[in-house]
Amino acid sequence: MIDKISDVTAFAPAKINLFLHITGRRHDGYHLLDSLFVFPALYDRLEISALGREAGENHVRLRIEGPMAQALAGEADQDNLVIRSIRRLQDHLGINGSYDVRLIKNIPVAAGVGGGSADAAAALLACLKLWEHSIAADELQALAQGLGADVPPCLQNRPVRVAGIGEQISPAGEAPPWGVILANPRCPVPTPDVFLAYKQAAGAFSPALPAGIEWQDLDWLARESRNDLYAAACGIAPAIGDLIAALATLPGARLARMSGSGATCFALFDDVAQALLAREILQAKAPQWWSWAGGLCDDRGDHP
């Protein structure tokens, strides 16, 4: 029976691309990446409950709440990535049932920190727990890959090196005790637009970084890596450049950079206390920007 557990709660952490090198482009137009994902302790929350038979067969009802819910207004329908994830897993496993999903949205939308991908990954893991079902890791990764390039890394919730179009994932060690500020100028930057601008700029591709990189050394990270999408994103949203400049001048900031395709940027600090104090300064200087400060998920991906 699949309803021995009637409801589950899952936490979906945001992701940060510490670096993002574009290393090439496949014949089908997909860009090849070299990136390193870490996961800050900023979470969306999913609550999934089994519905009774009166709800109908294979019906998924989604409610979106929380501080970032308004950005998804009108998307609580059958095309939402959370619903697609649940249906895809149902189809793959041959499991029937109807479910109520409550999504508390704390991660900015269309912001380069993987909020939708994190929610999709959390939905897959939550449903496996709800149904008391397990599948092979490579099988789950293939399902996740069909939902989006960032979904497989978001299944990990721990530092991972990502290559190819997102399907090549390898462990990257433990999360350092860094403090992190995430900040967004409140301007959505659609990922396809950024990649199109990058392609039109026709710049040279970057080499992949070697294996065994010293990514936990902030000086090395600042010196040897970058985000190749930064210029393209700034062309669409110039406020990103202003945000990076503000983050870089905060006391204790060791590295300021854009995450993913933007517009969210991050600053890294030696510890969480420095990040929390620096965020107070940022809020006072630029209250119009969204910001968050905290640490990284530990190597097990635990939630609060």
QUICORFEN-V172179 format. One record per residue. N is the residue number from 0. RES is the residue in one small letter. PHI is phi in whole degrees, -180 to 180 (* if undefined). OMEGA is omega as a letter, one per 30 degrees, with the letter a starting at -180 (none if undefined). D_LAST is the distance of its C-alpha to the last C-alpha in whole Angstrom. Layout:
n:N res:RES phi:PHI omega:OMEGA d_last:D_LAST
n:N res:RES phi:PHI omega:OMEGA d_last:D_LAST
This chain:
n:0 res:m phi:* omega:a d_last:31
n:1 res:i phi:-98 omega:a d_last:28
n:2 res:d phi:-110 omega:l d_last:26
n:3 res:k phi:-62 omega:l d_last:26
n:4 res:i phi:-103 omega:a d_last:22
n:5 res:s phi:-96 omega:l d_last:22
n:6 res:d phi:-158 omega:l d_last:19
n:7 res:v phi:-139 omega:l d_last:16
n:8 res:t phi:-121 omega:l d_last:12
n:9 res:a phi:-131 omega:l d_last:11
n:10 res:f phi:-113 omega:a d_last:9
n:11 res:a phi:-118 omega:a d_last:12
n:12 res:p phi:-75 omega:l d_last:11
n:13 res:a phi:-63 omega:l d_last:14
n:14 res:k phi:-123 omega:l d_last:16
n:15 res:i phi:-122 omega:l d_last:19
n:16 res:n phi:-85 omega:l d_last:22
n:17 res:l phi:-62 omega:l d_last:23
n:18 res:f phi:-146 omega:l d_last:26
n:19 res:l phi:-148 omega:l d_last:28
n:20 res:h phi:-102 omega:l d_last:32
n:21 res:i phi:-92 omega:a d_last:34
n:22 res:t phi:-100 omega:l d_last:36
n:23 res:g phi:170 omega:l d_last:39
n:24 res:r phi:-142 omega:l d_last:39
n:25 res:r phi:-75 omega:a d_last:40
n:26 res:h phi:-64 omega:l d_last:43
n:27 res:d phi:-87 omega:l d_last:41
n:28 res:g phi:97 omega:l d_last:40
n:29 res:y phi:-71 omega:l d_last:36
n:30 res:h phi:-84 omega:l d_last:35
n:31 res:l phi:-96 omega:a d_last:34
n:32 res:l phi:-123 omega:l d_last:31
n:33 res:d phi:-134 omega:a d_last:30
n:34 res:s phi:-147 omega:l d_last:26
n:35 res:l phi:-131 omega:a d_last:23
n:36 res:f phi:-98 omega:l d_last:20
n:37 res:v phi:-126 omega:a d_last:17
n:38 res:f phi:-126 omega:l d_last:13
n:39 res:p phi:-72 omega:a d_last:12
n:40 res:a phi:-82 omega:l d_last:8
n:41 res:l phi:-113 omega:a d_last:10
n:42 res:y phi:-125 omega:l d_last:9
n:43 res:d phi:-85 omega:a d_last:12
n:44 res:r phi:-124 omega:l d_last:11
n:45 res:l phi:-115 omega:l d_last:14
n:46 res:e phi:-121 omega:a d_last:15
n:47 res:i phi:-116 omega:a d_last:19
n:48 res:s phi:-127 omega:l d_last:21
n:49 res:a phi:-73 omega:l d_last:25
n:50 res:l phi:-99 omega:l d_last:27
n:51 res:g phi:-73 omega:a d_last:31
n:52 res:r phi:-63 omega:a d_last:34
n:53 res:e phi:-65 omega:l d_last:35
n:54 res:a phi:-75 omega:a d_last:33
n:55 res:g phi:95 omega:a d_last:35
n:56 res:e phi:-90 omega:l d_last:34
n:57 res:n phi:57 omega:l d_last:32
n:58 res:h phi:-103 omega:l d_last:31
n:59 res:v phi:-120 omega:a d_last:27
n:60 res:r phi:-106 omega:a d_last:26
n:61 res:l phi:-115 omega:l d_last:24
n:62 res:r phi:-119 omega:a d_last:23
n:63 res:i phi:-114 omega:a d_last:21
n:64 res:e phi:-131 omega:l d_last:19
n:65 res:g phi:102 omega:a d_last:17
n:66 res:p phi:-65 omega:l d_last:18
n:67 res:m phi:-106 omega:a d_last:20
n:68 res:a phi:-66 omega:a d_last:21
n:69 res:q phi:-60 omega:a d_last:25
n:70 res:a phi:-67 omega:l d_last:25
n:71 res:l phi:-108 omega:l d_last:25
n:72 res:a phi:-57 omega:a d_last:27
n:73 res:g phi:89 omega:a d_last:30
n:74 res:e phi:-102 omega:l d_last:28
n:75 res:a phi:-81 omega:a d_last:26
n:76 res:d phi:-135 omega:a d_last:29
n:77 res:q phi:-72 omega:l d_last:30
n:78 res:d phi:-94 omega:l d_last:30
n:79 res:n phi:-63 omega:a d_last:26
n:80 res:l phi:-65 omega:l d_last:24
n:81 res:v phi:-64 omega:l d_last:22
n:82 res:i phi:-65 omega:l d_last:25
n:83 res:r phi:-61 omega:l d_last:27
n:84 res:s phi:-64 omega:a d_last:24
n:85 res:i phi:-64 omega:a d_last:25
n:86 res:r phi:-66 omega:l d_last:28
n:87 res:r phi:-63 omega:l d_last:29
n:88 res:l phi:-70 omega:l d_last:27
n:89 res:q phi:-59 omega:a d_last:29
n:90 res:d phi:-63 omega:a d_last:32
n:91 res:h phi:-66 omega:a d_last:31
n:92 res:l phi:-95 omega:a d_last:31
n:93 res:g phi:69 omega:a d_last:33
n:94 res:i phi:-105 omega:l d_last:31
n:95 res:n phi:-102 omega:l d_last:32
n:96 res:g phi:152 omega:l d_last:30
n:97 res:s phi:-119 omega:a d_last:29
n:98 res:y phi:-143 omega:l d_last:25
n:99 res:d phi:-104 omega:a d_last:23
n:100 res:v phi:-122 omega:l d_last:20
n:101 res:r phi:-109 omega:a d_last:18
n:102 res:l phi:-110 omega:l d_last:17
n:103 res:i phi:-95 omega:a d_last:15
n:104 res:k phi:-96 omega:l d_last:16
n:105 res:n phi:-110 omega:a d_last:14
n:106 res:i phi:-89 omega:l d_last:16
n:107 res:p phi:-57 omega:a d_last:19
n:108 res:v phi:-98 omega:a d_last:22
n:109 res:a phi:51 omega:a d_last:25
n:110 res:a phi:-126 omega:l d_last:23
n:111 res:g phi:81 omega:l d_last:23
n:112 res:v phi:-120 omega:l d_last:19
n:113 res:g phi:69 omega:a d_last:19
n:114 res:g phi:-58 omega:l d_last:18
n:115 res:g phi:-65 omega:l d_last:20
n:116 res:s phi:-65 omega:l d_last:20
n:117 res:a phi:-63 omega:l d_last:16
n:118 res:d phi:-64 omega:l d_last:17
n:119 res:a phi:-64 omega:l d_last:20
n:120 res:a phi:-63 omega:l d_last:18
n:121 res:a phi:-64 omega:l d_last:15
n:122 res:a phi:-65 omega:l d_last:18
n:123 res:l phi:-61 omega:a d_last:20
n:124 res:l phi:-66 omega:a d_last:18
n:125 res:a phi:-66 omega:a d_last:17
n:126 res:c phi:-68 omega:l d_last:20
n:127 res:l phi:-60 omega:l d_last:21
n:128 res:k phi:-69 omega:a d_last:19
n:129 res:l phi:-61 omega:a d_last:20
n:130 res:w phi:-88 omega:a d_last:24
n:131 res:e phi:51 omega:a d_last:23
n:132 res:h phi:-126 omega:l d_last:25
n:133 res:s phi:-128 omega:l d_last:25
n:134 res:i phi:-136 omega:a d_last:26
n:135 res:a phi:-64 omega:a d_last:27
n:136 res:a phi:-60 omega:a d_last:25
n:137 res:d phi:-70 omega:l d_last:28
n:138 res:e phi:-68 omega:l d_last:29
n:139 res:l phi:-65 omega:l d_last:25
n:140 res:q phi:-64 omega:l d_last:26
n:141 res:a phi:-64 omega:l d_last:29
n:142 res:l phi:-62 omega:a d_last:28
n:143 res:a phi:-64 omega:a d_last:25
n:144 res:q phi:-59 omega:l d_last:27
n:145 res:g phi:-69 omega:l d_last:30
n:146 res:l phi:-96 omega:a d_last:27
n:147 res:g phi:156 omega:a d_last:27
n:148 res:a phi:-63 omega:a d_last:27
n:149 res:d phi:-89 omega:a d_last:23
n:150 res:v phi:-69 omega:l d_last:22
n:151 res:p phi:-58 omega:l d_last:22
n:152 res:p phi:-61 omega:a d_last:20
n:153 res:c phi:-73 omega:l d_last:17
n:154 res:l phi:-70 omega:a d_last:18
n:155 res:q phi:-84 omega:a d_last:17
n:156 res:n phi:58 omega:l d_last:13
n:157 res:r phi:-150 omega:a d_last:15
n:158 res:p phi:-57 omega:l d_last:18
n:159 res:v phi:-141 omega:l d_last:21
n:160 res:r phi:-93 omega:a d_last:24
n:161 res:v phi:-125 omega:a d_last:26
n:162 res:a phi:-139 omega:a d_last:30
n:163 res:g phi:68 omega:l d_last:32
n:164 res:i phi:-102 omega:l d_last:31
n:165 res:g phi:116 omega:a d_last:28
n:166 res:e phi:-89 omega:a d_last:29
n:167 res:q phi:-97 omega:a d_last:29
n:168 res:i phi:-125 omega:l d_last:26
n:169 res:s phi:-140 omega:l d_last:25
n:170 res:p phi:-60 omega:a d_last:22
n:171 res:a phi:-124 omega:l d_last:22
n:172 res:g phi:95 omega:a d_last:21
n:173 res:e phi:-84 omega:l d_last:18
n:174 res:a phi:-72 omega:l d_last:16
n:175 res:p phi:-68 omega:l d_last:17
n:176 res:p phi:-82 omega:a d_last:16
n:177 res:w phi:-66 omega:l d_last:17
n:178 res:g phi:-96 omega:a d_last:16
n:179 res:v phi:-134 omega:l d_last:16
n:180 res:i phi:-113 omega:l d_last:18
n:181 res:l phi:-107 omega:l d_last:18
n:182 res:a phi:-146 omega:a d_last:21
n:183 res:n phi:-140 omega:a d_last:23
n:184 res:p phi:-78 omega:l d_last:27
n:185 res:r phi:63 omega:l d_last:26
n:186 res:c phi:-130 omega:l d_last:29
n:187 res:p phi:-61 omega:l d_last:28
n:188 res:v phi:-127 omega:a d_last:29
n:189 res:p phi:-61 omega:a d_last:30
n:190 res:t phi:-56 omega:l d_last:30
n:191 res:p phi:-58 omega:l d_last:33
n:192 res:d phi:-65 omega:a d_last:35
n:193 res:v phi:-68 omega:l d_last:33
n:194 res:f phi:-65 omega:l d_last:35
n:195 res:l phi:-64 omega:l d_last:38
n:196 res:a phi:-64 omega:l d_last:38
n:197 res:y phi:-62 omega:a d_last:38
n:198 res:k phi:-64 omega:a d_last:40
n:199 res:q phi:-67 omega:l d_last:43
n:200 res:a phi:-70 omega:l d_last:43
n:201 res:a phi:53 omega:l d_last:44
n:202 res:g phi:-80 omega:l d_last:42
n:203 res:a phi:-73 omega:l d_last:42
n:204 res:f phi:-73 omega:l d_last:40
n:205 res:s phi:-97 omega:l d_last:38
n:206 res:p phi:-74 omega:l d_last:38
n:207 res:a phi:-68 omega:l d_last:35
n:208 res:l phi:-74 omega:a d_last:33
n:209 res:p phi:-68 omega:l d_last:34
n:210 res:a phi:-66 omega:l d_last:32
n:211 res:g phi:69 omega:a d_last:30
n:212 res:i phi:-66 omega:a d_last:30
n:213 res:e phi:-96 omega:a d_last:28
n:214 res:w phi:-66 omega:l d_last:25
n:215 res:q phi:-79 omega:l d_last:23
n:216 res:d phi:-95 omega:a d_last:26
n:217 res:l phi:-63 omega:l d_last:26
n:218 res:d phi:-65 omega:l d_last:30
n:219 res:w phi:-63 omega:a d_last:30
n:220 res:l phi:-60 omega:l d_last:28
n:221 res:a phi:-68 omega:a d_last:30
n:222 res:r phi:-82 omega:a d_last:33
n:223 res:e phi:-104 omega:a d_last:33
n:224 res:s phi:-131 omega:a d_last:31
n:225 res:r phi:-164 omega:l d_last:31
n:226 res:n phi:-117 omega:a d_last:30
n:227 res:d phi:-69 omega:a d_last:33
n:228 res:l phi:-92 omega:a d_last:32
n:229 res:y phi:-60 omega:a d_last:32
n:230 res:a phi:-63 omega:l d_last:36
n:231 res:a phi:-63 omega:l d_last:36
n:232 res:a phi:-66 omega:l d_last:33
n:233 res:c phi:-65 omega:l d_last:34
n:234 res:g phi:-64 omega:l d_last:37
n:235 res:i phi:-86 omega:a d_last:36
n:236 res:a phi:-134 omega:a d_last:33
n:237 res:p phi:-58 omega:l d_last:35
n:238 res:a phi:-61 omega:l d_last:32
n:239 res:i phi:-61 omega:l d_last:30
n:240 res:g phi:-62 omega:l d_last:32
n:241 res:d phi:-64 omega:a d_last:32
n:242 res:l phi:-67 omega:l d_last:28
n:243 res:i phi:-59 omega:a d_last:29
n:244 res:a phi:-61 omega:l d_last:31
n:245 res:a phi:-68 omega:l d_last:29
n:246 res:l phi:-65 omega:a d_last:26
n:247 res:a phi:-64 omega:a d_last:28
n:248 res:t phi:-95 omega:l d_last:30
n:249 res:l phi:-70 omega:a d_last:27
n:250 res:p phi:-61 omega:l d_last:27
n:251 res:g phi:90 omega:a d_last:25
n:252 res:a phi:-67 omega:a d_last:25
n:253 res:r phi:-98 omega:a d_last:26
n:254 res:l phi:-157 omega:l d_last:26
n:255 res:a phi:-125 omega:a d_last:26
n:256 res:r phi:-160 omega:l d_last:26
n:257 res:m phi:-83 omega:l d_last:26
n:258 res:s phi:-100 omega:l d_last:23
n:259 res:g phi:56 omega:l d_last:25
n:260 res:s phi:-95 omega:l d_last:28
n:261 res:g phi:82 omega:g d_last:26
n:262 res:a phi:-94 omega:a d_last:26
n:263 res:t phi:-70 omega:l d_last:23
n:264 res:c phi:-121 omega:a d_last:23
n:265 res:f phi:-137 omega:l d_last:21
n:266 res:a phi:-128 omega:a d_last:22
n:267 res:l phi:-109 omega:a d_last:21
n:268 res:f phi:-130 omega:a d_last:21
n:269 res:d phi:-66 omega:l d_last:21
n:270 res:d phi:-152 omega:a d_last:18
n:271 res:v phi:-68 omega:a d_last:15
n:272 res:a phi:-58 omega:l d_last:17
n:273 res:q phi:-63 omega:a d_last:20
n:274 res:a phi:-65 omega:a d_last:18
n:275 res:l phi:-63 omega:l d_last:17
n:276 res:l phi:-66 omega:a d_last:21
n:277 res:a phi:-66 omega:l d_last:22
n:278 res:r phi:-64 omega:l d_last:20
n:279 res:e phi:-59 omega:l d_last:22
n:280 res:i phi:-66 omega:l d_last:25
n:281 res:l phi:-62 omega:a d_last:25
n:282 res:q phi:-63 omega:l d_last:24
n:283 res:a phi:-68 omega:a d_last:27
n:284 res:k phi:-79 omega:a d_last:29
n:285 res:a phi:-140 omega:a d_last:28
n:286 res:p phi:-66 omega:a d_last:27
n:287 res:q phi:-76 omega:l d_last:28
n:288 res:w phi:-89 omega:l d_last:25
n:289 res:w phi:-78 omega:l d_last:22
n:290 res:s phi:-151 omega:l d_last:19
n:291 res:w phi:-149 omega:l d_last:15
n:292 res:a phi:-138 omega:l d_last:15
n:293 res:g phi:174 omega:l d_last:12
n:294 res:g phi:-116 omega:l d_last:11
n:295 res:l phi:-99 omega:l d_last:11
n:296 res:c phi:-59 omega:l d_last:9
n:297 res:d phi:-76 omega:a d_last:11
n:298 res:d phi:-71 omega:l d_last:14
n:299 res:r phi:-100 omega:a d_last:12
n:300 res:g phi:72 omega:a d_last:10
n:301 res:d phi:-64 omega:l d_last:7
n:302 res:h phi:-106 omega:a d_last:4
n:303 res:p phi:-61 omega:none d_last:0
